[in-house]
Amino acid sequence: MSTIRAMCPHCISPVDLDPAEILLAPAPPSAFEVHTNAGVRVEESLSPHRFTVDDLIEFHQLLNTPDWFAQLQP
């Protein structure tokens, strides 16, 4: 199994992580490929798709409906 070295944003020192300990954030395609090839799992919601302004407006409009929570239930 691979070990991935990352930089701790709090103490600014290197940290070695197992791929299972990593939650992959949006990343450039090259970094995405390197991490997934090393065994980092990607949550479906963390795929390289990003929210657009239209998505945000649509979500805002949804929150203004009385049954918004029920609409989000699977």
C-alpha angles and dihedrals in degrees: 000000000000126000118216121208116214135170118250107232092209104048098020094229132123119266126193113220136184112235090246089063094058127091105199114228124197107300139169113277093254093053091043090055094047093051096045091047088053090056103264109152118227122214112225090239089055096057114129092272116113133201115260128210088256090055090052093049091048091050091049090052090049091053089056092062120091094234099041094128093052090050090058094052115103 
